[in-house]
């Protein structure tokens, strides 16, 4: 697979590797071209999730509005989904999550936080 430069940067970033890392590049190059569309779909989804996390911050100042009550765990829920998709990308490419991925780990296909760790 030969990704576009911006895709390569995002793959490194989302998998938790430094932007200048070549360690992951070998694995990316080994991804069959037939799987490139799946990687592209993953990247689109992960980018949307990352943007949604930032958008969720717009509601942090509202506790109740009319009958609407904010989801107090919205940012944490979105973070967990974002990290879960990042881990799925690592699995798809065949790399271990890099040191910069964060504290979440896969547990039966779901991202879970280690005991005592909170995503704020």
Beta strands, then each sheet from edge to edge (+ up, - down):
strand 1: 64-65
strand 2: 68-69
strand 3: 105-107
strand 4: 110-112
sheet 1: 1+ 2-
sheet 2: 3+ 4-
end
